[in-house]
Amino acid sequence: MKPKIGFIGLGVMGRGMALNVRKKGFPLCVFDIDKKAVQNLVEAGATAAPDLQGVAGYADWIILSLPDTEVVSTVLWGKAGFGSLLSGDQIVIDCGTTHPLTTMDFQKRLNESGIGFVDAPVSGMEQRALDGTLMTMAGGSRDIFDKVKPVLESFSKNVEYMGGPGCGQLAKVINNVFFNISCAAVSELLPLAVKMGLDAAKIVEVAGSGTGQSFALNFFGPLILKRDFGHGYPMKKAYKDMSSIIEIMNAHKIPIPVTQAALMTYQMALNQGLGDESKAAMVKVWERLLNVEVRES
């Protein structure tokens, strides 16, 4: 018999992930503050928990798909949290993006109570969550990872074990920073190209099919040309990965000059009030500076 799964967090990514857990035949109990999101999963065959404690009382393994470190901490250890209620062979699987250093503290605290913990953040956008083709990077005990791998595979095309506690989150942060640096480069080079007289659509096409191609350019380039800054993760949320990598750098005294340079573009964009838009909106920083606009002609 398959283990009973609890799923907390049915947002943009969590909804698709939870649907795929259910499609693979796992008994599923869900909780979210968004009652409509819960109802959608109930219609797909899941059970609704009245609160966080209800999930803890039901599940063998509990998956978290939450927006940031603070929310994960509150769900585990807050006044209405469930961390102190866990026992026996229960396992917590954190699939959100949580600070790697804090993740190691969560793992230690749960392990001291005999509770298993795997940090297993995912990479991919909403459609891949719905399709069950995410990339999952996992850290923690290898034995526990091997045990929970089948449920991770229910919403993932690839599941990679990255190492001990926090290694999944560290891999996710580094993956995101690769992407974030590329986005910062796109945001400054496209306005420069337009300023110097190049056609914006042509440079997106040429660079996007040549050696300058990147996922950032291929995804955001066409959206920038259409002046569409609503598709993608809000910049103010993406900024947390940049902050995390800088904290790790400071803790270990490791210089990362390219990342720090890209960080400046994020900071300028946030200071200009662009935080609720996608990372493509960073282009506006350099458009304003150069007095140009990147768009289809």
C-alpha positions as CSV (number, residue, x, y, z in Angstrom):
1,M,0.0,0.0,0.0
2,K,1.3,3.4,-0.9
3,P,2.1,5.9,1.9
4,K,-0.4,8.6,2.7
5,I,0.7,12.0,1.5
6,G,0.0,15.3,3.1
7,F,0.4,18.3,0.8
8,I,0.6,21.9,2.1
9,G,0.7,24.8,-0.4
10,L,-1.5,24.7,-3.5
11,G,-0.2,27.7,-5.3
12,V,1.2,28.1,-8.8
13,M,3.5,25.2,-8.5
14,G,1.9,23.2,-5.7
15,R,-1.4,22.7,-7.4
16,G,0.1,20.8,-10.4
17,M,2.4,18.8,-8.2
18,A,-0.4,17.7,-5.9
19,L,-2.6,16.8,-8.8
20,N,0.2,14.5,-10.1
21,V,0.7,13.0,-6.7
22,R,-3.0,12.0,-6.7
23,K,-2.9,10.8,-10.4
24,K,-0.1,8.4,-9.4
25,G,-2.5,6.8,-6.9
26,F,-1.1,8.1,-3.6
27,P,-3.7,8.7,-0.9
28,L,-3.7,12.5,-0.5
29,C,-4.7,15.1,2.1
30,V,-4.3,18.8,1.3
31,F,-4.3,22.1,3.0
32,D,-4.0,25.7,1.8
33,I,-5.4,29.0,3.0
34,D,-7.0,29.3,-0.5
35,K,-10.2,27.3,-0.1
36,K,-10.8,27.3,-3.9
37,A,-7.5,25.7,-4.4
38,V,-8.3,23.0,-1.9
39,Q,-11.7,22.4,-3.5
40,N,-10.0,21.8,-6.9
41,L,-7.9,19.1,-5.3
42,V,-10.9,17.6,-3.6
43,E,-12.6,17.3,-6.9
44,A,-9.6,15.5,-8.2
45,G,-9.9,12.9,-5.4
46,A,-7.9,14.4,-2.5
47,T,-9.2,14.8,1.1
48,A,-9.2,18.3,2.6
49,A,-7.6,18.9,6.0
50,P,-9.2,21.5,8.3
51,D,-5.8,22.8,9.4
52,L,-2.1,22.0,9.5
53,Q,-2.5,19.7,12.4
54,G,-5.0,17.7,10.4
55,V,-2.4,17.1,7.7
56,A,0.1,15.9,10.4
57,G,-2.4,13.5,11.9
58,Y,-3.2,12.0,8.5
59,A,0.0,11.7,6.5
60,D,3.1,9.4,6.5
61,W,5.0,11.9,4.3
62,I,4.2,15.6,4.2
63,I,5.2,17.7,1.2
64,L,5.6,21.5,1.6
65,S,5.3,23.8,-1.5
66,L,5.5,27.1,0.2
67,P,6.7,30.6,-1.0
68,D,9.7,31.2,1.3
69,T,11.8,30.3,4.4
70,E,9.6,32.3,6.8
71,V,6.4,30.6,5.8
72,V,8.1,27.1,6.1
73,S,9.3,28.1,9.5
74,T,5.8,29.2,10.6
75,V,4.2,26.1,9.2
76,L,6.6,23.9,11.1
77,W,7.2,25.8,14.3
78,G,4.6,28.6,14.5
79,K,1.7,28.8,17.0
80,A,-0.5,26.7,14.6
81,G,2.4,24.7,13.2
82,F,2.6,20.9,13.1
83,G,6.3,20.2,13.7
84,S,5.9,19.3,17.4
85,L,3.1,16.8,16.5
86,L,5.1,14.6,14.3
87,S,6.4,11.2,15.4
88,G,7.5,7.7,14.4
89,D,8.3,7.2,10.7
90,Q,6.8,10.5,9.4
91,I,8.9,12.4,6.9
92,V,8.8,16.1,5.9
93,I,9.7,16.9,2.3
94,D,10.3,20.6,1.5
95,C,9.8,21.3,-2.2
96,G,9.8,25.1,-1.9
97,T,12.9,27.3,-2.2
98,T,14.1,27.7,1.4
99,H,17.4,29.2,2.5
100,P,20.0,26.4,2.5
101,L,21.5,27.4,5.9
102,T,18.0,27.5,7.5
103,T,17.2,24.2,5.9
104,M,20.1,22.5,7.7
105,D,18.6,23.9,11.0
106,F,15.2,22.5,10.1
107,Q,16.7,19.1,9.4
108,K,18.6,19.0,12.6
109,R,15.7,19.9,14.7
110,L,13.4,17.4,13.1
111,N,16.0,14.6,13.2
112,E,16.5,15.2,17.0
113,S,12.8,14.2,17.3
114,G,13.2,11.2,15.1
115,I,11.5,12.8,12.1
116,G,12.9,12.4,8.6
117,F,13.5,15.4,6.4
118,V,14.4,15.9,2.8
119,D,14.9,19.2,1.1
120,A,13.7,18.7,-2.5
121,P,13.2,22.0,-4.3
122,V,11.9,21.8,-7.8
123,S,12.8,23.7,-11.0
124,G,10.4,24.5,-13.8
125,M,7.4,26.7,-14.4
126,E,3.7,26.1,-13.8
127,Q,3.1,24.1,-17.0
128,R,5.8,21.7,-16.1
129,A,4.3,21.2,-12.7
130,L,1.0,20.4,-14.3
131,D,2.7,18.1,-16.8
132,G,4.7,16.3,-14.1
133,T,8.0,17.1,-15.8
134,L,9.8,19.2,-13.1
135,M,13.4,18.8,-12.1
136,T,13.8,18.0,-8.5
137,M,17.1,18.4,-6.5
138,A,17.2,16.6,-3.2
139,G,19.3,16.7,-0.1
140,G,19.3,14.8,3.2
141,S,19.9,11.2,4.2
142,R,20.3,8.9,1.2
143,D,18.2,6.3,2.8
144,I,15.3,8.7,3.4
145,F,15.7,10.1,-0.2
146,D,15.5,6.6,-1.6
147,K,12.3,5.9,0.4
148,V,10.5,9.1,-0.8
149,K,11.8,9.1,-4.4
150,P,8.6,7.5,-5.8
151,V,6.5,10.4,-4.7
152,L,9.0,12.9,-6.1
153,E,8.9,11.1,-9.4
154,S,5.1,11.6,-9.6
155,F,5.7,15.3,-10.5
156,S,9.2,15.2,-11.9
157,K,10.9,14.1,-15.1
158,N,14.3,14.1,-13.3
159,V,15.0,13.6,-9.6
160,E,18.6,14.0,-8.6
161,Y,20.2,13.3,-5.2
162,M,22.6,16.2,-4.5
163,G,24.1,15.2,-1.2
164,G,23.5,15.8,2.5
165,P,21.1,18.2,4.3
166,G,20.7,21.5,2.5
167,C,22.3,20.3,-0.7
168,G,19.0,20.3,-2.6
169,Q,18.3,23.8,-1.6
170,L,21.9,24.9,-2.4
171,A,21.6,23.4,-5.9
172,K,18.3,25.1,-6.4
173,V,19.7,28.5,-5.4
174,I,22.7,28.1,-7.7
175,N,20.4,27.0,-10.6
176,N,18.2,30.1,-10.0
177,V,21.2,32.4,-9.8
178,F,22.5,31.1,-13.2
179,F,19.1,32.1,-14.6
180,N,19.0,35.4,-12.7
181,I,22.4,36.5,-14.0
182,S,21.2,35.7,-17.6
183,C,18.1,37.8,-17.0
184,A,20.2,40.7,-15.8
185,A,22.4,40.4,-18.9
186,V,19.4,40.4,-21.2
187,S,18.0,43.5,-19.5
188,E,21.1,45.6,-20.2
189,L,22.2,44.3,-23.6
190,L,18.9,44.6,-25.4
191,P,18.6,48.4,-24.7
192,L,22.2,48.8,-25.6
193,A,21.5,47.1,-29.0
194,V,18.5,49.4,-29.6
195,K,20.5,52.5,-28.6
196,M,23.2,51.6,-31.1
197,G,20.6,51.3,-33.9
198,L,19.9,47.5,-34.0
199,D,16.4,46.2,-34.6
200,A,15.2,44.7,-31.3
201,A,13.3,41.7,-32.8
202,K,16.3,40.8,-35.0
203,I,18.8,40.8,-32.2
204,V,16.5,38.6,-30.1
205,E,16.2,36.2,-33.0
206,V,19.9,36.2,-33.9
207,A,21.3,36.0,-30.4
208,G,18.5,33.5,-29.4
209,S,19.7,31.1,-32.1
210,G,23.4,31.7,-31.9
211,T,26.1,31.3,-29.2
212,G,24.4,34.0,-27.2
213,Q,21.3,32.0,-26.6
214,S,20.1,31.3,-23.1
215,F,16.8,30.3,-21.5
216,A,16.4,33.8,-20.2
217,L,16.7,35.4,-23.7
218,N,14.6,32.8,-25.4
219,F,11.8,33.0,-22.8
220,F,11.8,36.7,-21.9
221,G,13.1,38.2,-25.2
222,P,9.7,37.7,-27.1
223,L,7.8,38.9,-24.0
224,I,9.9,42.1,-23.8
225,L,9.3,42.8,-27.4
226,K,5.5,42.5,-26.7
227,R,5.9,44.6,-23.5
228,D,4.5,41.8,-21.5
229,F,6.0,41.8,-18.0
230,G,3.3,39.7,-16.3
231,H,4.6,36.2,-17.2
232,G,7.1,34.7,-14.8
233,Y,7.9,34.8,-11.2
234,P,7.6,38.3,-9.6
235,M,11.0,39.9,-9.3
236,K,10.7,40.7,-5.6
237,K,10.3,37.0,-4.9
238,A,13.2,36.0,-7.2
239,Y,15.4,38.4,-5.3
240,K,15.5,36.1,-2.3
241,D,17.8,33.7,-4.2
242,M,20.3,36.5,-4.9
243,S,20.2,37.5,-1.2
244,S,20.7,33.8,-0.2
245,I,23.8,33.4,-2.4
246,I,25.3,36.6,-1.0
247,E,24.7,35.4,2.5
248,I,26.4,32.1,1.7
249,M,29.3,34.0,0.1
250,N,29.7,36.2,3.2
251,A,29.5,33.2,5.5
252,H,32.3,31.4,3.7
253,K,34.2,34.5,2.5
254,I,34.0,33.5,-1.2
255,P,34.0,36.3,-3.8
256,I,31.4,36.1,-6.6
257,P,31.9,39.3,-8.6
258,V,29.6,38.4,-11.6
259,T,26.7,37.6,-9.2
260,Q,27.3,40.8,-7.2
261,A,27.2,42.8,-10.4
262,A,23.9,41.2,-11.5
263,L,22.5,41.9,-8.0
264,M,22.9,45.7,-8.6
265,T,20.4,45.5,-11.5
266,Y,17.9,43.7,-9.3
267,Q,18.3,46.3,-6.6
268,M,17.8,49.2,-9.1
269,A,14.7,47.5,-10.5
270,L,13.2,47.0,-7.1
271,N,14.0,50.5,-6.0
272,Q,12.1,51.7,-9.1
273,G,9.0,49.8,-8.0
274,L,9.2,46.9,-10.5
275,G,9.1,44.1,-7.9
276,D,5.6,42.9,-8.8
277,E,6.6,42.4,-12.4
278,S,8.6,39.6,-13.9
279,K,12.4,39.6,-14.2
280,A,11.9,40.8,-17.8
281,A,11.0,44.2,-16.3
282,M,14.6,44.8,-15.4
283,V,15.0,45.9,-19.0
284,K,13.1,49.1,-17.9
285,V,16.1,50.1,-15.7
286,W,18.4,50.4,-18.8
287,E,15.7,51.7,-21.1
288,R,15.2,54.6,-18.8
289,L,18.9,55.2,-18.6
290,L,19.5,55.0,-22.4
291,N,16.1,56.7,-23.3
292,V,15.1,53.8,-25.6
293,E,12.4,51.1,-25.6
294,V,12.8,47.5,-26.6
295,R,9.8,46.5,-28.6
296,E,8.6,45.0,-31.9
297,S,8.9,47.5,-34.7
